[in-house]
Amino acid sequence: MSIVLDVVPPATAKYIRKNTGKIANAIDKASSLLHGEIYQALLSAGVPTSIARNIAWAIDAFLL
C-alpha cells in the first residue's frame, strides 16, 4: 500500500489512511472474484485442474 500512497494525490492518500479497513475488505472481495475468473478461464482453455489452481494462485500472489 505504501507504493500506492506514493503515487496518488495527497487527498486520496489521506482518504486511504482514514479508511484502510474498508479498502482492505473491498480488495479482499475483488481478489476472490479475480481468482475465480482466472481459474475458470484457465479451465475453459483446457488447463488441467491442479495446474489451473496453481497458476491462479501464483497470479493472485503476484498481483495482490
N, CA, C and O atoms as a Tinker XYZ file with bonds, in Angstrom:
   256  protein
     1  N      0.823000   -1.172000    0.000000    73     2
     2  CA     0.000000    0.000000    0.000000    64     1     3
     3  C      0.878000    1.251000    0.000000    63     2     4     5
     4  O      0.452000    2.306000   -0.471000    81     3
     5  N      2.080000    1.143000    0.516000    73     3     6
     6  CA     2.945000    2.328000    0.547000    64     5     7
     7  C      3.263000    2.825000   -0.859000    63     6     8     9
     8  O      3.424000    4.028000   -1.070000    81     7
     9  N      3.355000    1.913000   -1.819000    73     7    10
    10  CA     3.596000    2.317000   -3.206000    64     9    11
    11  C      2.409000    3.119000   -3.719000    63    10    12    13
    12  O      2.578000    4.133000   -4.397000    81    11
    13  N      1.206000    2.657000   -3.391000    73    11    14
    14  CA     0.002000    3.378000   -3.807000    64    13    15
    15  C     -0.001000    4.778000   -3.202000    63    14    16    17
    16  O     -0.287000    5.756000   -3.892000    81    15
    17  N      0.312000    4.870000   -1.932000    73    15    18
    18  CA     0.324000    6.170000   -1.260000    64    17    19
    19  C      1.338000    7.126000   -1.883000    63    18    20    21
    20  O      1.145000    8.341000   -1.863000    81    19
    21  N      2.406000    6.582000   -2.431000    73    19    22
    22  CA     3.437000    7.414000   -3.057000    64    21    23
    23  C      2.990000    8.011000   -4.388000    63    22    24    25
    24  O      3.521000    9.039000   -4.808000    81    23
    25  N      2.023000    7.384000   -5.058000    73    23    26
    26  CA     1.684000    7.836000   -6.411000    64    25    27
    27  C      0.317000    8.516000   -6.538000    63    26    28    29
    28  O     -0.006000    9.066000   -7.591000    81    27
    29  N     -0.475000    8.479000   -5.485000    73    27    30
    30  CA    -1.790000    9.121000   -5.550000    64    29    31
    31  C     -1.703000   10.552000   -5.012000    63    30    32    33
    32  O     -0.783000   10.882000   -4.264000    81    31
    33  N     -2.666000   11.399000   -5.398000    73    31    34
    34  CA    -2.693000   12.765000   -4.865000    64    33    35
    35  C     -2.855000   12.754000   -3.337000    63    34    36    37
    36  O     -3.386000   11.795000   -2.778000    81    35
    37  N     -2.405000   13.806000   -2.673000    73    35    38
    38  CA    -2.475000   13.868000   -1.204000    64    37    39
    39  C     -3.876000   13.625000   -0.634000    63    38    40    41
    40  O     -4.008000   12.958000    0.392000    81    39
    41  N     -4.909000   14.145000   -1.269000    73    39    42
    42  CA    -6.266000   13.943000   -0.751000    64    41    43
    43  C     -6.651000   12.460000   -0.797000    63    42    44    45
    44  O     -7.322000   11.958000    0.105000    81    43
    45  N     -6.226000   11.775000   -1.842000    73    43    46
    46  CA    -6.516000   10.346000   -1.952000    64    45    47
    47  C     -5.741000    9.569000   -0.898000    63    46    48    49
    48  O     -6.285000    8.660000   -0.271000    81    47
    49  N     -4.482000    9.918000   -0.700000    73    47    50
    50  CA    -3.668000    9.257000    0.325000    64    49    51
    51  C     -4.289000    9.444000    1.706000    63    50    52    53
    52  O     -4.309000    8.512000    2.510000    81    51
    53  N     -4.788000   10.623000    1.979000    73    51    54
    54  CA    -5.433000   10.902000    3.271000    64    53    55
    55  C     -6.673000   10.021000    3.429000    63    54    56    57
    56  O     -6.894000    9.450000    4.497000    81    55
    57  N     -7.479000    9.908000    2.380000    73    55    58
    58  CA    -8.672000    9.061000    2.421000    64    57    59
    59  C     -8.285000    7.608000    2.684000    63    58    60    61
    60  O     -8.909000    6.929000    3.500000    81    59
    61  N     -7.256000    7.139000    1.988000    73    59    62
    62  CA    -6.803000    5.754000    2.161000    64    61    63
    63  C     -6.408000    5.513000    3.610000    63    62    64    65
    64  O     -6.805000    4.508000    4.201000    81    63
    65  N     -5.642000    6.410000    4.181000    73    63    66
    66  CA    -5.188000    6.245000    5.563000    64    65    67
    67  C     -6.352000    6.193000    6.552000    63    66    68    69
    68  O     -6.301000    5.457000    7.538000    81    67
    69  N     -7.389000    6.966000    6.289000    73    67    70
    70  CA    -8.537000    7.019000    7.198000    64    69    71
    71  C     -9.503000    5.853000    6.996000    63    70    72    73
    72  O    -10.336000    5.590000    7.863000    81    71
    73  N     -9.407000    5.155000    5.876000    73    71    74
    74  CA   -10.373000    4.114000    5.533000    64    73    75
    75  C     -9.706000    2.802000    5.144000    63    74    76    77
    76  O    -10.189000    2.097000    4.258000    81    75
    77  N     -8.616000    2.477000    5.792000    73    75    78
    78  CA    -7.856000    1.284000    5.413000    64    77    79
    79  C     -8.674000    0.002000    5.530000    63    78    80    81
    80  O     -8.560000   -0.878000    4.677000    81    79
    81  N     -9.493000   -0.118000    6.568000    73    79    82
    82  CA   -10.294000   -1.326000    6.748000    64    81    83
    83  C    -11.286000   -1.525000    5.622000    63    82    84    85
    84  O    -11.412000   -2.623000    5.080000    81    83
    85  N    -11.990000   -0.460000    5.271000    73    83    86
    86  CA   -12.980000   -0.516000    4.195000    64    85    87
    87  C    -12.310000   -0.888000    2.876000    63    86    88    89
    88  O    -12.827000   -1.710000    2.118000    81    87
    89  N    -11.166000   -0.282000    2.611000    73    87    90
    90  CA   -10.445000   -0.537000    1.364000    64    89    91
    91  C     -9.897000   -1.962000    1.341000    63    90    92    93
    92  O     -9.975000   -2.636000    0.315000    81    91
    93  N     -9.349000   -2.422000    2.454000    73    91    94
    94  CA    -8.814000   -3.788000    2.528000    64    93    95
    95  C     -9.912000   -4.821000    2.285000    63    94    96    97
    96  O     -9.693000   -5.803000    1.576000    81    95
    97  N    -11.089000   -4.605000    2.867000    73    95    98
    98  CA   -12.203000   -5.531000    2.653000    64    97    99
    99  C    -12.614000   -5.573000    1.183000    63    98   100   101
   100  O    -12.872000   -6.646000    0.638000    81    99
   101  N    -12.673000   -4.417000    0.547000    73    99   102
   102  CA   -13.045000   -4.362000   -0.870000    64   101   103
   103  C    -12.014000   -5.081000   -1.731000    63   102   104   105
   104  O    -12.372000   -5.798000   -2.665000    81   103
   105  N    -10.743000   -4.891000   -1.420000    73   103   106
   106  CA    -9.674000   -5.552000   -2.179000    64   105   107
   107  C     -9.738000   -7.067000   -1.978000    63   106   108   109
   108  O     -9.533000   -7.825000   -2.926000    81   107
   109  N    -10.020000   -7.511000   -0.750000    73   107   110
   110  CA   -10.155000   -8.947000   -0.492000    64   109   111
   111  C    -11.290000   -9.552000   -1.325000    63   110   112   113
   112  O    -11.131000  -10.628000   -1.902000    81   111
   113  N    -12.424000   -8.866000   -1.388000    73   111   114
   114  CA   -13.544000   -9.358000   -2.190000    64   113   115
   115  C    -13.176000   -9.413000   -3.670000    63   114   116   117
   116  O    -13.480000  -10.387000   -4.358000    81   115
   117  N    -12.519000   -8.359000   -4.152000    73   115   118
   118  CA   -12.105000   -8.320000   -5.556000    64   117   119
   119  C    -11.110000   -9.438000   -5.847000    63   118   120   121
   120  O    -11.141000  -10.038000   -6.921000    81   119
   121  N    -10.241000   -9.712000   -4.904000    73   119   122
   122  CA    -9.245000  -10.769000   -5.073000    64   121   123
   123  C     -9.918000  -12.126000   -5.265000    63   122   124   125
   124  O     -9.507000  -12.917000   -6.114000    81   123
   125  N    -10.947000  -12.385000   -4.476000    73   123   126
   126  CA   -11.666000  -13.649000   -4.601000    64   125   127
   127  C    -12.331000  -13.761000   -5.966000    63   126   128   129
   128  O    -12.293000  -14.815000   -6.600000    81   127
   129  N    -12.936000  -12.672000   -6.409000    73   127   130
   130  CA   -13.583000  -12.677000   -7.723000    64   129   131
   131  C    -12.557000  -12.879000   -8.828000    63   130   132   133
   132  O    -12.773000  -13.661000   -9.754000    81   131
   133  N    -11.439000  -12.166000   -8.723000    73   131   134
   134  CA   -10.389000  -12.273000   -9.730000    64   133   135
   135  C     -9.844000  -13.693000   -9.799000    63   134   136   137
   136  O     -9.654000  -14.242000  -10.884000    81   135
   137  N     -9.594000  -14.281000   -8.640000    73   135   138
   138  CA    -9.071000  -15.642000   -8.599000    64   137   139
   139  C    -10.021000  -16.602000   -9.319000    63   138   140   141
   140  O     -9.589000  -17.428000  -10.123000    81   139
   141  N    -11.302000  -16.487000   -9.027000    73   139   142
   142  CA   -12.285000  -17.362000   -9.655000    64   141   143
   143  C    -12.344000  -17.186000  -11.157000    63   142   144   145
   144  O    -12.448000  -18.161000  -11.900000    81   143
   145  N    -12.276000  -15.933000  -11.607000    73   143   146
   146  CA   -12.324000  -15.660000  -13.052000    64   145   147
   147  C    -11.097000  -16.229000  -13.765000    63   146   148   149
   148  O    -11.219000  -16.831000  -14.831000    81   147
   149  N     -9.938000  -16.040000  -13.183000    73   147   150
   150  CA    -8.702000  -16.568000  -13.779000    64   149   151
   151  C     -8.756000  -18.093000  -13.820000    63   150   152   153
   152  O     -8.432000  -18.710000  -14.835000    81   151
   153  N     -9.165000  -18.686000  -12.713000    73   151   154
   154  CA    -9.251000  -20.141000  -12.619000    64   153   155
   155  C    -10.208000  -20.694000  -13.673000    63   154   156   157
   156  O     -9.872000  -21.640000  -14.385000    81   155
   157  N    -11.385000  -20.110000  -13.769000    73   155   158
   158  CA   -12.372000  -20.578000  -14.746000    64   157   159
   159  C    -11.878000  -20.399000  -16.182000    63   158   160   161
   160  O    -12.103000  -21.261000  -17.031000    81   159
   161  N    -11.208000  -19.285000  -16.449000    73   159   162
   162  CA   -10.677000  -19.056000  -17.796000    64   161   163
   163  C     -9.630000  -20.109000  -18.155000    63   162   164   165
   164  O     -9.594000  -20.597000  -19.284000    81   163
   165  N     -8.796000  -20.448000  -17.208000    73   163   166
   166  CA    -7.784000  -21.475000  -17.456000    64   165   167
   167  C     -8.436000  -22.831000  -17.702000    63   166   168   169
   168  O     -8.035000  -23.565000  -18.605000    81   167
   169  N     -9.438000  -23.158000  -16.897000    73   167   170
   170  CA   -10.147000  -24.420000  -17.105000    64   169   171
   171  C    -10.801000  -24.450000  -18.481000    63   170   172   173
   172  O    -10.754000  -25.468000  -19.171000    81   171
   173  N    -11.406000  -23.343000  -18.877000    73   171   174
   174  CA   -12.055000  -23.254000  -20.190000    64   173   175
   175  C    -11.057000  -23.418000  -21.327000    63   174   176   177
   176  O    -11.410000  -23.878000  -22.413000    81   175
   177  N     -9.815000  -23.042000  -21.072000    73   175   178
   178  CA    -8.772000  -23.172000  -22.088000    64   177   179
   179  C     -8.201000  -24.585000  -22.138000    63   178   180   181
   180  O     -7.349000  -24.891000  -22.972000    81   179
   181  N     -8.681000  -25.449000  -21.233000    73   179   182
   182  CA    -8.216000  -26.824000  -21.234000    64   181   183
   183  C     -7.048000  -27.107000  -20.308000    63   182   184   185
   184  O     -6.442000  -28.177000  -20.375000    81   183
   185  N     -6.732000  -26.158000  -19.449000    73   183   186
   186  CA    -5.645000  -26.379000  -18.487000    64   185   187
   187  C     -6.156000  -27.339000  -17.406000    63   186   188   189
   188  O     -7.254000  -27.145000  -16.884000    81   187
   189  N     -5.376000  -28.367000  -17.066000    73   187   190
   190  CA    -5.806000  -29.307000  -16.024000    64   189   191
   191  C     -6.089000  -28.589000  -14.694000    63   190   192   193
   192  O     -5.463000  -27.579000  -14.372000    81   191
   193  N     -7.031000  -29.129000  -13.945000    73   191   194
   194  CA    -7.499000  -28.501000  -12.713000    64   193   195
   195  C     -6.372000  -28.125000  -11.758000    63   194   196   197
   196  O     -6.303000  -26.980000  -11.310000    81   195
   197  N     -5.496000  -29.061000  -11.442000    73   195   198
   198  CA    -4.439000  -28.771000  -10.458000    64   197   199
   199  C     -3.477000  -27.706000  -10.970000    63   198   200   201
   200  O     -2.998000  -26.875000  -10.199000    81   199
   201  N     -3.198000  -27.729000  -12.253000    73   199   202
   202  CA    -2.308000  -26.724000  -12.843000    64   201   203
   203  C     -2.998000  -25.369000  -12.849000    63   202   204   205
   204  O     -2.381000  -24.358000  -12.515000    81   203
   205  N     -4.273000  -25.341000  -13.227000    73   203   206
   206  CA    -5.026000  -24.084000  -13.250000    64   205   207
   207  C     -5.088000  -23.461000  -11.860000    63   206   208   209
   208  O     -4.945000  -22.248000  -11.710000    81   207
   209  N     -5.300000  -24.287000  -10.854000    73   207   210
   210  CA    -5.349000  -23.803000   -9.473000    64   209   211
   211  C     -4.017000  -23.157000   -9.085000    63   210   212   213
   212  O     -3.995000  -22.084000   -8.483000    81   211
   213  N     -2.912000  -23.814000   -9.432000    73   211   214
   214  CA    -1.588000  -23.278000   -9.094000    64   213   215
   215  C     -1.299000  -21.973000   -9.844000    63   214   216   217
   216  O     -0.743000  -21.034000   -9.274000    81   215
   217  N     -1.672000  -21.921000  -11.102000    73   215   218
   218  CA    -1.440000  -20.699000  -11.887000    64   217   219
   219  C     -2.274000  -19.552000  -11.320000    63   218   220   221
   220  O     -1.767000  -18.444000  -11.142000    81   219
   221  N     -3.551000  -19.815000  -11.037000    73   219   222
   222  CA    -4.420000  -18.772000  -10.478000    64   221   223
   223  C     -3.876000  -18.282000   -9.143000    63   222   224   225
   224  O     -3.868000  -17.079000   -8.880000    81   223
   225  N     -3.425000  -19.194000   -8.306000    73   223   226
   226  CA    -2.849000  -18.809000   -7.019000    64   225   227
   227  C     -1.602000  -17.935000   -7.217000    63   226   228   229
   228  O     -1.440000  -16.923000   -6.536000    81   227
   229  N     -0.731000  -18.323000   -8.140000    73   227   230
   230  CA     0.502000  -17.554000   -8.373000    64   229   231
   231  C      0.182000  -16.157000   -8.881000    63   230   232   233
   232  O      0.827000  -15.189000   -8.479000    81   231
   233  N     -0.805000  -16.042000   -9.760000    73   231   234
   234  CA    -1.190000  -14.716000  -10.273000    64   233   235
   235  C     -1.746000  -13.883000   -9.139000    63   234   236   237
   236  O     -1.414000  -12.703000   -9.027000    81   235
   237  N     -2.587000  -14.466000   -8.289000    73   235   238
   238  CA    -3.124000  -13.749000   -7.130000    64   237   239
   239  C     -1.995000  -13.246000   -6.228000    63   238   240   241
   240  O     -1.995000  -12.095000   -5.791000    81   239
   241  N     -1.044000  -14.124000   -5.963000    73   239   242
   242  CA     0.059000  -13.764000   -5.065000    64   241   243
   243  C      0.888000  -12.623000   -5.644000    63   242   244   245
   244  O      1.359000  -11.753000   -4.912000    81   243
   245  N      1.060000  -12.635000   -6.946000    73   243   246
   246  CA     1.870000  -11.592000   -7.593000    64   245   247
   247  C      1.127000  -10.275000   -7.673000    63   246   248   249
   248  O      1.703000   -9.221000   -7.405000    81   247
   249  N     -0.156000  -10.321000   -8.042000    73   247   250
   250  CA    -0.919000   -9.088000   -8.237000    64   249   251
   251  C     -1.419000   -8.489000   -6.934000    63   250   252   253
   252  O     -1.444000   -7.269000   -6.776000    81   251
   253  N     -1.816000   -9.345000   -6.004000    73   251   254
   254  CA    -2.395000   -8.835000   -4.777000    64   253   255
   255  C     -1.630000   -9.341000   -3.591000    63   254   256
   256  O     -1.969000   -9.017000   -2.453000    81   255
